[in-house]
Amino acid sequence: MTRAKEPWAIVLAAGEGERVRALVERRLGRHVPKQYCTFVGTRSMLEHTLDRASRICPANRIVTVIARAHQPILPPHGALRSGIVVPQPANRDTAAGVFLPLAYVRAADPDATVAIFPSDHFVHPEEPFLKAVRDAMTAATELRRIVLLGAVPEHLELEYGWVTPGRDLTANPPFRTYTVDAFMEKPSAEQADAARRRGALWNTMVMAGTARTFWRLGLTYVPEVMVLLERLGHAIGTVREADVLNAIYETMPSRNFSRDLLQQAGQALAVMALDGVHWSDWGEPGRIERSIRRLGKVPDFTPGSGSPSGG
């Protein structure tokens, strides 16, 4: 039997953290994007995410996309010294944010299977979360679909995207994978309640797929982004790489990965429920506080009065 190739991971760490900016600035006296902040324990959100990714694949197969403007505040302790770090020249929304690091994965391993991790999420406990990621990677390879992890709703969160599972795709699986019937972004309370009763899940934006599947869907739904990244792909590893990266971002259009691709590509997607895990997108101060209190700890800030230490 041929040994399966090692998978890859992409860590998305280029965001500015605008919704928690005031909380951070009150404590630090300056803005630090939340992925570089330590909200609980001794590690930043980015370090937690990189640690999770390193349990999925070797460190040299982790590609981290950061904002070029964040390079002066990168942690000095080596958290980003392994793997590939891609500084994004400018923010062009999430389609470019996902496909830019994928271009580097593709250049190294066109047949890669990839897990994608946003760097501003809290998950507990980690073991069942990581098992779900591994299962999603297996399913994505077998089904040739992008597999999303959907968190079981704990309340009627109106700022998350919701995903409604459809038919079961796996006849005799060790895990259940479903088609995607519908997406819903920022629903009303009534819509969220109805979706929850239908079994809808929160879209975590943690996902898995083959590089070929991601790229094919990108060419279909955001071709104006992909034609530029195809140019970069030919230059990666050459003396032209930096110049081409700068040049393509001068005309890179802003496209949203969820709205412009996922919501349009339902037949090419699948969803898997993330059972037994507390998941939260820490993009809002109240969510950070609730998760920390759920761990039985008392945060050293409140949403209206302070913030965590910087990275």
ABEGO torsion letter per residue (X at the ends): XBBBBBBBBBBBAABAGAAAAAAAAAAAGBBBBAAABBABEABBAAAAAAAAAAAABBAAABBBBBBAAAAAABBAAGAAABEBBBBBABBAEAAAAAAAAAAAAAAABAABBBBBBBAABBBOBAAAAAAAAAAAAAAAAAAGBBBBBBBBBABBBAABBBBBBBBBABABBABBBBBBABBBBGBBAAAAAAAAAAGBBBBAGBBBBBAAAAAAAAAAABAAAAAAAAAAAAABGBAAAAAAAAAAAAABBBBBAAAAAAAAAAAABBBBBBBGBBBBBBABAAAAAAAAAAAGBBBABBAAABBBBBX
